[in-house]
């Protein structure tokens, strides 16, 4: 079954209260289904920002995209999740990841574990959150649903296996991170990661929703010129590879819409996140795809 599209914007820029309200209302006007916030130092604090977004909007759901599990004690995180879900009228979607920026851990005085250690802590956090949130004594509202939808983001086998076991949404960034920074992976490599997830999820009654982070939106009549410009900054990719990348939306509004439909067919990506700088530019694409 082909899932209908959902669209999210990840709000990256710290701002004051009125400007934050205006940005959130604008996202709702443009048709975004989810307002998301990241979990990085120097950006907005996730939970108060989502409560503030809920106060000035009616329709969009509200998501963390994604919490760095290494920053959080699961018991204290459960309190934040339960309270935020209650204060937003059950609109919260909880996104979790293993974390990947060592400098942020250093600044916060939190140990930066090995890759395996970070995944271990993510798995522990997922299990503890489920246990704690099912206990009604930890919920601020006696009628609150204990099952906040869970998104797990990652690329490696262990995280994808964890997502296959627990997640309602599996998020793919289409990139790998290392000491030299992030590198986009090819369309073929991303397809292999989706196949790996599906192999792990083979015994699920229903497949999770698949999310993709779109890194750039470029509305243009000349796709090839835009791709050549991108190759200048990512010389490990060819122009043809750039044009095939699902994480880049390049072309006219109609071409981008067709690209996203094709990616949904090929990979299963129906839940798409764009970064806040592309909020306005992606709006017409939402309008083109709405209801499909």
N, C-alpha and C positions, 0 to 999 in steps of 0.2 A: 504494500500500500504506500502510495506517495503522500508524504506529509505536506500540509500547507506550509507556506513560508511564515516564519516569524523573524522580526527584525529588532535588533538591539543597538544601542549606542553606549559606548564605554566612555564615561565622562572623566577626562584626565586632568583638567585644569583647575587648580584651587581658585576659589572666588568667594566674594561676599554673599550674604544672604539673598539680597534682591536679585543680583545677577544670576545666582544659582537657581532661584525660582524661575526667572525668565528662560534660562536654558532648558530647564526641565519641562516647562510648559510648551516651549517651542518643539521639543522632541515629541511631545504628545500630539501637537498640531500636525507635524509632518508624518505621523502614522507609525512611529516606533512602538513596538509592543513591549519592550523592556528597557528600562533605564538602569545601566550598570555602573558600578564604580570599582576601581582597582584597589590593590592593597600594597601601595609603595610609599615609602617615606618621601615627603615633599609633595604628596598629593592629598586629596581629601580623605578624612577618616571615614571608613566605609559605613558604619552603622548610623551615625548621626546624619550623614549626607543622605542616606536612603530614607530615613524618617522625614527629613526636610523635603525630599522629592515627593513623598507620598502626600504631604500636606498641601501641595500646590497642583497635584494632578489627580485624575480620577481613574483612567483606564490602564496605563502601563503597569506591568509588574516591575519588581525592583530586585536587582541582582548584584551579588559580589562577583567580580570578574578579574581575578579570582583571589580569594584569601590565601595568603602564604601560611600554610599550616604551621610552619616553624615559628611564627610569631605568636602562636596562640596555645594557651592551656585549654584542653577540651572542655573542662567544667566551666571555666569562665566564658569560653566561646558559646557554650550552650545557653548561658544566661543572655548573652547578646542576641543570639538567634531567636530565642523564644520571645524576648521583649520586643525586638524589632518586628517580628512577624505579627505580634499582637497589635502593636502601634500602627502598623501599615494595613491592617484589616486582612491579613493573610496573603498579602501580595509578594512576600519575600521568596526569592529563589537563591539558594545558597550555593556559591561556587567555591571550590577548594582546589588548591594545587600544592605541589611539594616545595615551591620556592626555588629561586635560581640565582639571586643577586647577592653575592658574598658581602659586598660593601655595605648593604643595608643591614645585614646581621651585625657587622662590625660596629656600625653607628649605634645600633640598638643594644649592643652588649649581649647579644644572643648567639650562642655557638652556631656556626655554620657547619652542619654535619656533612658527611660524605653523601654522594648521590643515593646510595643504598640506605643510609641512615635517614635521609630526608623522606624517602618513600616509606620507610618503616613508620616514621612519625605521622605521615599522612594517613596511612592505613589505621594506625592506632586512633587518630582523631576521628576518622569516619566511624569506627566501631563505637567509640565512647559517646560521640554525639547521638548516634542512634539509640544507644542504651539510655542515656540521660533524658533525651527529649521524649522518650516513650513513658517516662515517669511523670505523672501529672503533677507531682509536687514541684516540679521545676518549671511549670508553665504559668505565666502570669494570668492567663484567662482560663477558666474552667471549661470553656467551650472551644478552645483553640485546638486546631488540628495538629497532632504531634508530628506529622510527616511533612516538613518543609521540603519541597522539591530540591534534589541534590544534583549539582553539576560537578563533574570531576574533569580537570584539564590536565593533559599530559601527552607525551609522545612515546615513552618507553614501554616495553612489554609489561613490566610490573604495574605501572599505573593503569595501563589499558585493561589489564586483568582485574584490577581493583574496580575500575569503572564498570566492567562487565558484570561484576557481582553486586554493585551497590547503587550506581548512578542512574538517575532519570534522564540526564543529559550528559553526553560525552563531548568535550570541547577539544578541537584540534587547532593549533596555532600555525601549522604549516612551516615550522622553523625549528631549528635546534640551537641551544645555547651552550657556549663554552667560554674559556678564558679569553678568546679573541672576539667575543661578542656573539650576536645572533646571525645565523645564516638561514635563508629560506631554502627549503627542500624542494626538489622537483615535483611535478605533478605525479610522476610514476612512484616516487618515494612516498608521497602522501597517500596515494591509493593503496600502497602496500601496508601502511599503518592502519588504514580503515579496514582492510581485509584481516589484519591481525586482530583488531578489536572484535570483528564479527566472528572470528574463530573462537575467541574466548567467550563470546556471548551466545554461542550456538544453542545452549540449553535454556536460554531465557524464553519466557512465554511471549514477550514482545520486545523488539529492539528498542533501545534508548533513542531519544532524539539526538541527532548529530549537529553540533555547532561548529562553525568555522569563523575564525577571526580574519576579517578582510583588512589587510594592512594599509592599502592605499586605494582611493577612488579617484580616477582621472576621467572626467567626462570630456571627450575630444572627438573630432572627426577624423583624426589621424592616429590610429592605434599604434602603427609601426614607429612613428616619431616618438611617441610616449615610451614605447618599449626600448628604443635605442637610448633614450635618456636614462632609463632605469638601469640598463646594462653598464653605463658609465660608472655607476656606484656599486654595482654587483657583478664584477667581471667574471665571476665563476658561472654565470648563466648566459646562455645565448638569447638572441632576440626572440626566436621561436619558443624557447623555454619560458621566457617572461610572459609571452602572450598566452601560454597555456596554464600559467600558475593560477590556481583557484583563489589564492589570497590577494590577488590584484584584480580590481575591477576597472578595466580600461576600455574606452570606446564611447560611442553615443549611448544615450539612455537605453535605447532599444537593443543595441549590441550587448550592453552589460546585462540587461534583463535576460536575453537569450543565453548568455554565458552562465548566469546563475541557474537558469532552468536546466541547462546541460550538466552543470556540476551536481545539481540535485539528483539527476538521473544516474550519473556516473558514480558518485561517491555517497549520496544520501544526505548531503548537507542541506537541511531545510531551515535551520536556525542560524541566522547570519548576524555577526556583530561587526560594526564599523567603529572606528575611533572618532572621538568628538570633533577633531578638526574637519572631518568629512560629513558632519551632521547635515548641513544644508545641501551639499552636492549630491548626497545619496537619496535625498527626499524624493525627487522625481522617479527614481528607480523603484522605490517602495510603491509609489502610485501606479507605476506600470505593472508591478507584480501582484498588487493587492488582490486577494481572492484566488490566486492560482497556486 
